[in-house]
Amino acid sequence: MAQRRALPSLQHHIGGSMRFRSIVLAAAVLPLAIGGCQQDRDLSEPPPATASDTPPVVLSAPETAAPPDPGSPATAGQASASIHTDVPEDFPLVPYWGAIRRGKQWVSNTVSEDVRINWESREAAVAGCMKDRGFLYYPRPWTTGSSAPDVEDRDYLAVPRLPASRAEVQASGYGVEPRPADRPEQTDENQAYIDSLTKSELSAYLIAMYGVDTTAQDHDPYNQPEELGGCLGDAERTYPDPAGAHADRDVLVRFGDLVTRVTMQTRHGRVFEQQEIISLNREWRQCMAKAGFAIDDLPEGRPWDGPIQAYVRAQMTSPSGDVAEAGEGDTSVPDDQTRLVGSDPERQIALRDFDCREKTDYLSRFMQVQRELEQAFVDANRKELDKMVALVDSLG
C-alpha cells in the first residue's frame, strides 16, 4: 500500500534548514458560507478591491533587534548584555566549534543558493500552471534561511558576562539588551485572492492546485497519496528539493548526532550536575544572601543555577526597583522588566554578583570543571571529531 500524507495547508519543506513556507494559508478552514454566485469573471486576473471583515494574513518577517532605547536609564555607551561568557581559545572544544561554524557557513553559501534558485523556479512554475488553468497565483519571494552560523555556534560558559573590573560593573552592570523590533505587516495576495472566490470557484482552485478539493465534506486530510497532484505536485516533481544533493558534504547531516553531543557539553546543563559546581553555586548563593540579594534555591544540579539567577533577577527588576512576578507568557509585564535597560537597580545586582564571584573564585573554578568535561569528551570522541574537521576542511 502506498504511503499517505495529510494536506493541512499547502506547505513546502525546503532545504537543509528544515524551514517551511506556506503557499496557501489554511485553505481547509476558509469559511464555506460564502453563498450566492458572482458574475462571470476572469479568475486569472486580480479580484476587484472590496471591503472585507476578514483580517489580513500577516507574513512572518525576519526578526531584527531594535537599538537600545536611548531614553532608558544609563544606556548611553553601554555594551550589549550576554547571558554567556566566552571561553579561552585553548579550551578543548573551541577548534571543533570552529569547524561547525565553517561547515554551516558553507551550507549557507552553497546549499541555500541552490535552494533559492529552486524555490523561485518552482514558484514561477506554479504560477504559470495555475494561469493555464484559469486562476491567479502570486509567486512568493524567497527569504533567507537559518543555516548560517550565529552567535550560539561557539564554545562558552553558561555564566553571564560581566566586565573585568568592579568600576566597570558599577558603571554599566551586565549591559543592556535591545528592544525587539515590531515585525512589519504584509497582506497575503494569494489569501486575498482565495477570499474573493465563491464556493464552487474555491473547489476548482484547490483541485487545480492540489489535485483534490481539501474543503469537500468527504475529504479525509489524513488519507492522501504520498505525492501531491495539481500544479503544486507537478512543480515539486519538476523542481525537487536540491538540498539532498549536498547531504554528503553537509556537516549537520553527516555529523548531526555528533554536533548535538558537542552542543550538550555546555548547552544542556551537564556541567551543573558536577558536585564541584553544585558546591560552588551553594557558596555563591550564600554570598548573595549576605549581600541582601537572596536567590531562590533550585534543586541541586539543575541547569542554569548560579549567576544566571542574578541576571534573570536583574531582567525582572524595573528602574524603580520593583521585581516582576508574572507567569510565563504574561504580556502585562512592562518592557523594562523583561530585558536589561541599564538601570541602577540592575547595576546593583550585577555589582553584588561580581563581588560574590570574586569571593568564591567563581569563573576560575567553573572553567576548570568545564575544561575537564570537554577534554574527556574530546578524548572519547576524537576519531569522529577529526573526521568532522576533515570534511569541513575538504570544502575549501
JOFENUR-V605320 format. One record per backbone hydrogen bond with DSSP energy under -1.0 kcal/mol. NH is the residue of the N-H (numbers start at 0). CO is the residue of the C=O. If there is no record, write none. Layout:
# JOFENUR-V605320
nh & co
NH & CO
NH & CO
This chain:
# JOFENUR-V605320
nh & co
4 & 223
11 & 20
13 & 18
17 & 14
18 & 13
20 & 11
22 & 9
28 & 25
29 & 26
33 & 31
44 & 41
65 & 178
71 & 68
74 & 71
77 & 74
80 & 175
84 & 156
90 & 87
93 & 90
96 & 92
97 & 93
98 & 94
99 & 95
100 & 96
101 & 97
102 & 98
103 & 99
104 & 100
105 & 101
106 & 102
107 & 103
108 & 104
109 & 105
111 & 106
113 & 109
114 & 110
115 & 111
116 & 112
117 & 113
118 & 114
119 & 115
120 & 116
121 & 117
122 & 118
123 & 119
124 & 120
125 & 121
126 & 122
127 & 123
128 & 124
129 & 125
130 & 126
131 & 127
132 & 128
133 & 130
134 & 129
152 & 149
153 & 151
156 & 84
158 & 156
160 & 81
168 & 164
169 & 165
170 & 166
171 & 167
172 & 168
174 & 171
175 & 78
176 & 339
180 & 63
191 & 187
192 & 188
193 & 189
194 & 190
196 & 193
201 & 197
202 & 198
203 & 199
204 & 200
205 & 201
206 & 202
207 & 203
208 & 204
209 & 205
210 & 206
215 & 212
218 & 215
222 & 219
228 & 209
230 & 207
231 & 208
232 & 228
233 & 229
234 & 230
235 & 231
236 & 232
237 & 233
238 & 234
244 & 241
245 & 242
246 & 243
248 & 245
252 & 249
253 & 249
254 & 250
258 & 254
259 & 255
260 & 256
261 & 257
262 & 258
263 & 259
264 & 261
265 & 262
266 & 262
272 & 269
273 & 270
277 & 273
278 & 274
279 & 275
280 & 276
281 & 277
282 & 278
283 & 279
284 & 280
285 & 281
286 & 282
287 & 283
288 & 284
289 & 285
290 & 286
291 & 288
292 & 287
301 & 298
308 & 305
310 & 306
311 & 307
312 & 308
313 & 309
314 & 310
315 & 311
316 & 313
317 & 321
320 & 317
323 & 315
329 & 326
336 & 333
337 & 334
346 & 342
347 & 343
348 & 344
349 & 345
350 & 346
351 & 347
352 & 348
353 & 349
354 & 350
355 & 351
356 & 352
357 & 353
358 & 354
359 & 355
361 & 356
364 & 360
365 & 361
366 & 362
367 & 363
368 & 364
369 & 365
370 & 366
371 & 367
372 & 368
373 & 369
374 & 370
375 & 371
376 & 372
377 & 373
378 & 374
379 & 375
380 & 376
384 & 380
385 & 381
386 & 382
387 & 383
388 & 384
389 & 385
390 & 386
391 & 387
392 & 388
393 & 389
394 & 391
395 & 392
